[in-house]
Amino acid sequence: MKSIIIFGAGIAGLSAAHELAQLGYSVTVYEATDQAGGFFRSARLGKDNMPTEYSWHGMGPWYHNAFDLMRKIPFSEKGSIYDLALSRPVDFGIFPDNDKAKFYDGLKSIPTMFRMNRWEFTKWSYLMMKTWTSNNRSKIKYDKLNAAQAWKPLLKETAYKTWRSCFGPWIGSDWPKVSLQTAGEFFKKQLTSKLPHHHKADQDGPAWTQDAGIGWLLFKGPSSEYWFDPWVTYLKEMGVTFYWEKALTKLEFDGTSIISAYCGEEKILGDSYILAINPFFTAEILSETPELERQGELKLFKPLVKGGPHTQVSFRVAFSEKIKFPRVRTAVVVSDSEFNLTLFAVEQVWDNDVDLGQNIKSLWTGTSCISSVPGRIYHKPVDICTKEEFIEEVKAQIYSCGALDKLIKEANNGRGLKEFSIEKIEVWSEWVFSREGIKPLQPKWVNTTDTQAYLPSQKTPVLNLFLAGAHTKTQAQVWSIEGAVESGRRAAKAIDDRVQVLDQDQPMWTKSLSKIDDLLFTMKAPQLIDTVLISLILLAIPKICKRFKKVALK
């Protein structure tokens, strides 16, 4: 029986462990922290037992590998994670300070949602279609363009600011950094993915199907309690061994293979090794062995992490009274917030028996999605706020959101948000605030401009070393839960070809047009849609000239 050593018990590492363990391999997982889940884990740290989490995440209709895997993990004797732990779709809305909230209701709702007029929507659609009908051009050229800057000349200020406000909450990468390629890829998957995911009837209604355009699903409780704890339990039953608080510190390389690994002074031996740790730590470990660092895919890590870690700070706002919402499963983008806040009241989807914490009746989980824009009180970005300043800024930006206050009044007999006293505001404990700059205990990587070219494959030139994580090459392409699961499966498949990985589906029309644009890109011609438009104009010119000539002769 071959032995597999996996470093990292995040989603990618656990996915690889799951696939290989069920094929009969001896799998051991080493994790630097004391729990599984990586950037998706939750915890209960305080005396009040209030749940907290790194950040709240949804699962879209294109999460094919993630949902497939969840079907194979028992949640209880009654069914799987997929069957019992997932909510119905959230109702995402854009909430400005001085206007009404607007919600997604199909493609026709996009102009209203993002406060675009018809001409702005036409120009917005034109650029979006260029990303959807590009393949190599998008990966090579559009990846180097900032998405917000690309759309800025096409939209007026209100529409531009509203549109970019969804990048952090939805794509997961802040608008000053996310590339046009990533933004286009994300929305193409979200709005066109056709592979349906069928869900059984539950206490909220009859059986239903999640497909293209259908919103994000959440767990019905804290992520560790509703996914990672049952998953680790199941993996242990499959024979996987776990070691906690064991960080990889060194790899020993003989020129062709890894002969051992070290967690501090402890020597670890295995037949194959999978690095499912974040790329910043991977880059540090590789730098200790220059000969290893120069190997094929491994030399990509330095440029991959050159932009530094992503700062996305999560927080919880706890109330001693339950706050109602007029719509079901309302999710909020505070679109005029300097910190690009997104909020969700977890009791809208969590099971009734999930403890929100002592004396807590309503618990909002939130995330500050951007760290470089100064706030409205202290005029400092998140990067250099103290923890107290950050909390005051978050509070002020939430209270300033007129659309949110209006919705709260509508469902709570005229009582506005300020009339509900805040029990506490908690910030994820691993963020270290200081005037020298905020730092995480675990740095987070996300797609930014100019990262596409440096994504490593799961298989490396080192015979027994493999990579996993949403920072590796996947069909998902976007840093996400789906990307992490897919990468773990692909790392396992590189070891054993019996592992199955589900492909991302794509409409035939975008696939076909992208192939045509690949040819145009090779010829250094304009993008396909630009080429069509230019051709139409050139064809129209003789007719226009002929008409003018007739008018002139009269």
Secondary structure in CASP SS format (residue, H / E / C, confidence):
PFRMAT SS
TARGET T0000
AUTHOR 0000-0000-0000
METHOD secondary structure of the structure
MODEL  1
M C 1.00
K C 1.00
S E 1.00
I E 1.00
I E 1.00
I E 1.00
F E 1.00
G C 1.00
A C 1.00
G C 1.00
I H 1.00
A H 1.00
G H 1.00
L H 1.00
S H 1.00
A H 1.00
A H 1.00
H H 1.00
E H 1.00
L H 1.00
A H 1.00
Q C 1.00
L C 1.00
G C 1.00
Y C 1.00
S E 1.00
V E 1.00
T E 1.00
V E 1.00
Y E 1.00
E E 1.00
A C 1.00
T C 1.00
D C 1.00
Q C 1.00
A C 1.00
G C 1.00
G H 1.00
F H 1.00
F H 1.00
R C 1.00
S E 1.00
A E 1.00
R E 1.00
L C 1.00
G C 1.00
K C 1.00
D C 1.00
N C 1.00
M C 1.00
P E 1.00
T E 1.00
E E 1.00
Y C 1.00
S C 1.00
W C 1.00
H C 1.00
G C 1.00
M E 1.00
G C 1.00
P C 1.00
W C 1.00
Y C 1.00
H H 1.00
N H 1.00
A H 1.00
F H 1.00
D H 1.00
L H 1.00
M H 1.00
R C 1.00
K C 1.00
I C 1.00
P E 1.00
F E 1.00
S E 1.00
E C 1.00
K C 1.00
G E 1.00
S E 1.00
I H 1.00
Y H 1.00
D H 1.00
L H 1.00
A C 1.00
L E 1.00
S C 1.00
R C 1.00
P C 1.00
V C 1.00
D E 1.00
F E 1.00
G E 1.00
I E 1.00
F E 1.00
P C 1.00
D C 1.00
N C 1.00
D C 1.00
K C 1.00
A C 1.00
K E 1.00
F E 1.00
Y C 1.00
D C 1.00
G C 1.00
L H 1.00
K H 1.00
S H 1.00
I H 1.00
P H 1.00
T H 1.00
M H 1.00
F C 1.00
R C 1.00
M C 1.00
N C 1.00
R H 1.00
W H 1.00
E H 1.00
F H 1.00
T H 1.00
K H 1.00
W H 1.00
S H 1.00
Y H 1.00
L H 1.00
M H 1.00
M H 1.00
K H 1.00
T H 1.00
W H 1.00
T C 1.00
S C 1.00
N C 1.00
N H 1.00
R H 1.00
S H 1.00
K H 1.00
I H 1.00
K C 1.00
Y H 1.00
D H 1.00
K H 1.00
L C 1.00
N E 1.00
A H 1.00
A H 1.00
Q H 1.00
A H 1.00
W H 1.00
K H 1.00
P H 1.00
L H 1.00
L C 1.00
K C 1.00
E H 1.00
T H 1.00
A H 1.00
Y H 1.00
K H 1.00
T H 1.00
W H 1.00
R H 1.00
S C 1.00
C C 1.00
F H 1.00
G H 1.00
P H 1.00
W H 1.00
I H 1.00
G C 1.00
S C 1.00
D C 1.00
W C 1.00
P C 1.00
K C 1.00
V C 1.00
S E 1.00
L H 1.00
Q H 1.00
T H 1.00
A H 1.00
G H 1.00
E H 1.00
F H 1.00
F H 1.00
K H 1.00
K H 1.00
Q H 1.00
L H 1.00
T H 1.00
S C 1.00
K C 1.00
L C 1.00
P C 1.00
H E 1.00
H E 1.00
H E 1.00
K C 1.00
A C 1.00
D E 1.00
Q C 1.00
D C 1.00
G E 1.00
P C 1.00
A C 1.00
W E 1.00
T E 1.00
Q E 1.00
D C 1.00
A C 1.00
G C 1.00
I C 1.00
G C 1.00
W C 1.00
L E 1.00
L C 1.00
F E 1.00
K C 1.00
G C 1.00
P C 1.00
S H 1.00
S H 1.00
E H 1.00
Y H 1.00
W H 1.00
F H 1.00
D H 1.00
P H 1.00
W H 1.00
V H 1.00
T H 1.00
Y H 1.00
L H 1.00
K H 1.00
E H 1.00
M C 1.00
G C 1.00
V C 1.00
T E 1.00
F E 1.00
Y E 1.00
W E 1.00
E C 1.00
K C 1.00
A C 1.00
L C 1.00
T C 1.00
K E 1.00
L E 1.00
E E 1.00
F E 1.00
D C 1.00
G C 1.00
T C 1.00
S C 1.00
I E 1.00
I E 1.00
S E 1.00
A E 1.00
Y E 1.00
C E 1.00
G C 1.00
E C 1.00
E E 1.00
K E 1.00
I E 1.00
L C 1.00
G C 1.00
D C 1.00
S E 1.00
Y E 1.00
I E 1.00
L E 1.00
A C 1.00
I C 1.00
N C 1.00
P H 1.00
F H 1.00
F H 1.00
T H 1.00
A H 1.00
E H 1.00
I H 1.00
L H 1.00
S H 1.00
E C 1.00
T C 1.00
P H 1.00
E H 1.00
L H 1.00
E H 1.00
R C 1.00
Q C 1.00
G H 1.00
E H 1.00
L H 1.00
K H 1.00
L H 1.00
F H 1.00
K H 1.00
P H 1.00
L H 1.00
V C 1.00
K C 1.00
G C 1.00
G C 1.00
P C 1.00
H C 1.00
T C 1.00
Q C 1.00
V E 1.00
S E 1.00
F E 1.00
R E 1.00
V E 1.00
A E 1.00
F E 1.00
S C 1.00
E C 1.00
K C 1.00
I C 1.00
K C 1.00
F C 1.00
P C 1.00
R C 1.00
V C 1.00
R C 1.00
T E 1.00
A E 1.00
V E 1.00
V E 1.00
V E 1.00
S C 1.00
D C 1.00
S C 1.00
E C 1.00
F C 1.00
N C 1.00
L E 1.00
T E 1.00
L E 1.00
F E 1.00
A E 1.00
V H 1.00
E H 1.00
Q H 1.00
V C 1.00
W C 1.00
D C 1.00
N C 1.00
D C 1.00
V C 1.00
D C 1.00
L C 1.00
G C 1.00
Q C 1.00
N C 1.00
I C 1.00
K C 1.00
S E 1.00
L E 1.00
W E 1.00
T E 1.00
G E 1.00
T E 1.00
S E 1.00
C C 1.00
I C 1.00
S C 1.00
S C 1.00
V C 1.00
P C 1.00
G C 1.00
R C 1.00
I C 1.00
Y C 1.00
H C 1.00
K C 1.00
P C 1.00
V H 1.00
D H 1.00
I H 1.00
C C 1.00
T C 1.00
K H 1.00
E H 1.00
E H 1.00
F H 1.00
I H 1.00
E H 1.00
E H 1.00
V H 1.00
K H 1.00
A H 1.00
Q H 1.00
I H 1.00
Y H 1.00
S C 1.00
C C 1.00
G H 1.00
A H 1.00
L H 1.00
D H 1.00
K H 1.00
L H 1.00
I H 1.00
K H 1.00
E H 1.00
A H 1.00
N C 1.00
N C 1.00
G C 1.00
R C 1.00
G C 1.00
L H 1.00
K H 1.00
E H 1.00
F C 1.00
S C 1.00
I E 1.00
E E 1.00
K E 1.00
I E 1.00
E E 1.00
V E 1.00
W C 1.00
S C 1.00
E C 1.00
W E 1.00
V E 1.00
F C 1.00
S C 1.00
R C 1.00
E C 1.00
G C 1.00
I C 1.00
K E 1.00
P E 1.00
L C 1.00
Q C 1.00
P C 1.00
K C 1.00
W C 1.00
V C 1.00
N C 1.00
T C 1.00
T C 1.00
D C 1.00
T C 1.00
Q H 1.00
A H 1.00
Y H 1.00
L C 1.00
P C 1.00
S C 1.00
Q C 1.00
K E 1.00
T C 1.00
P C 1.00
V C 1.00
L C 1.00
N C 1.00
L E 1.00
F E 1.00
L E 1.00
A C 1.00
G C 1.00
A C 1.00
H C 1.00
T C 1.00
K C 1.00
T C 1.00
Q C 1.00
A C 1.00
Q C 1.00
V C 1.00
W C 1.00
S C 1.00
I H 1.00
E H 1.00
G H 1.00
A H 1.00
V H 1.00
E H 1.00
S H 1.00
G H 1.00
R H 1.00
R H 1.00
A H 1.00
A H 1.00
K H 1.00
A H 1.00
I H 1.00
D C 1.00
D C 1.00
R C 1.00
V C 1.00
Q C 1.00
V C 1.00
L C 1.00
D C 1.00
Q C 1.00
D C 1.00
Q C 1.00
P C 1.00
M H 1.00
W H 1.00
T H 1.00
K H 1.00
S H 1.00
L H 1.00
S H 1.00
K H 1.00
I H 1.00
D H 1.00
D H 1.00
L H 1.00
L H 1.00
F H 1.00
T H 1.00
M C 1.00
K C 1.00
A C 1.00
P C 1.00
Q C 1.00
L H 1.00
I H 1.00
D H 1.00
T H 1.00
V H 1.00
L H 1.00
I H 1.00
S H 1.00
L H 1.00
I H 1.00
L H 1.00
L H 1.00
A H 1.00
I H 1.00
P H 1.00
K H 1.00
I H 1.00
C H 1.00
K H 1.00
R H 1.00
F H 1.00
K H 1.00
K H 1.00
V H 1.00
A H 1.00
L H 1.00
K C 1.00
END
